[in-house]
Amino acid sequence: MFELLWSPQVETDALTAVEMATEYGDLIAIA
């Protein structure tokens, strides 16, 4: 599980798990 604080430009914007892993590779799982 990841927790990421993010303010999207458009309400429907979302990141997939793959996009998060690619863009934010230094994230670590917290749960």
C-alpha positions in Angstrom: 0.0 0.0 0.0 1.3 3.5 -0.8 0.2 6.9 0.4 1.0 9.7 -1.9 -0.1 13.3 -1.5 -0.9 14.6 -4.9 -3.0 17.4 -6.3 -4.0 16.5 -9.9 -4.6 19.1 -12.5 -7.9 17.5 -13.5 -10.2 15.7 -11.0 -10.1 12.5 -13.0 -6.3 12.3 -13.3 -4.9 9.2 -11.7 -1.6 7.2 -11.7 -1.5 3.5 -12.2 0.7 1.3 -10.0 3.2 1.0 -12.9 3.3 4.7 -13.4 3.9 5.3 -9.7 6.7 2.7 -9.7 8.3 4.3 -12.8 8.0 7.9 -11.8 8.6 7.5 -8.0 10.9 4.5 -7.9 12.3 5.6 -4.5 8.9 5.0 -2.8 8.8 2.2 -0.2 5.8 0.1 0.8 4.4 1.1 4.3 1.9 -1.7 4.7 
